[in-house]
Amino acid sequence: MTTAVTRSNHTTSSTVPWQGLLIGAVAGLLGGLFGIGGGIVIVPALLTLLSMERRLAHGTSLAATVPVAVASLATYSVSGNVDWPIAAYLAAGAICGTIVGTHLLQIIPKRPLTIIFISVILLTAVRLLVSSEAVGRDDLTVFGVVGLIAIGFVTGTLSGLLGIGGGVVMVPALVVLFSMPPVLAKGTSVAVIVPSAIVGTLRNRANNNVDLRVGAAIGIAGVVSAVIGSLIATSLSDSFSNTMFALLLVTVAVIQARTLRSLPDSTPTRSR
C-alpha cells in the first residue's frame, strides 16, 4: 500500500501507507501513557515518512489526535482520573487559544515561538525532577480559575500552531502549580485536548491545512494503543511518572530543536 503526498497543493491519494498505521500506534501509546495528543510523534513522522508540507503536517497531526485523545479519555474517566471542573476551565482557554493558533499558523514565523517553547519545556523537565509531594489541589479561587484559563489559552495556541495536543504543557503545569497527582493531571489533560483538537481541525479544514483521510487513519490506528498506555499510566508511581514525563519533555525539546533548521525566519506568505 502506498501514498503520494503532494507537496505543493495539500492533497493526497486515497490510500495511507503502513507507515501511517505505525505512526498512529506509537502516537496512541504515548498519548495514553502521558496524557498528550501524540503530535510530538505525528508531526515529524509526517514530514519525514510521508513527505508532507509542514503546515499540512501540523493540521493533519491535530486531526489525528482526536480519536487518540477520545480513547485515552474514556480509559482515564472510567478509572476516575479526570478532574472535570479543572478540565472545564482549561478547555475554555484552550478552545480560544486554538482559534488563535490556527490563525497564527497562516501568518507568524514559528522560529521565535519554537525557541521559547523549547526553553519552557526544558525548565519544566528540570522542575519535574525535583522531588515534590502531590497532595492534591485546594479549592479553586478566582486567581486559580484565571490561571487555569491562561494555561489553557497557551496550550491551545501551541496546539493550533505546532500541531501538538498541548498535554506537554498542561500535565506538568497541573502537577507543579496545582499539586495534582500525575495520573489525574494526564486524565484531565486529555479531557481538554478533545474539544480543542476538534475546534482546531475544523479551523484547519477551512484553511485547507489538514488531510482528514490521513489524520483519521493515523488516529484510528492509535485507539487501541492509547487505551493500553492509559491503563499502564494508572499503575505508575508519582515519582516514576514524573521522571518519565521529564524525559519525554527533553525528547520533545530535541525534536523541536531539530525543526529549527527548516523553519524560515521571515513571516510566511499566505497562499491564495
Secondary structure as GFF3:
##gff-version 3
##sequence-region A 1 272
A	DSSP	alpha_helix	18	34	.	.	.	ID=ss1
A	DSSP	alpha_helix	39	49	.	.	.	ID=ss2
A	DSSP	alpha_helix	54	78	.	.	.	ID=ss3
A	DSSP	alpha_helix	84	107	.	.	.	ID=ss4
A	DSSP	alpha_helix	110	129	.	.	.	ID=ss5
A	DSSP	alpha_helix	142	162	.	.	.	ID=ss6
A	DSSP	alpha_helix	167	178	.	.	.	ID=ss7
A	DSSP	alpha_helix	182	206	.	.	.	ID=ss8
A	DSSP	alpha_helix	212	221	.	.	.	ID=ss9
A	DSSP	alpha_helix	223	233	.	.	.	ID=ss10
A	DSSP	alpha_helix	238	259	.	.	.	ID=ss11
A	DSSP	three_ten_helix	260	262	.	.	.	ID=ss12
###
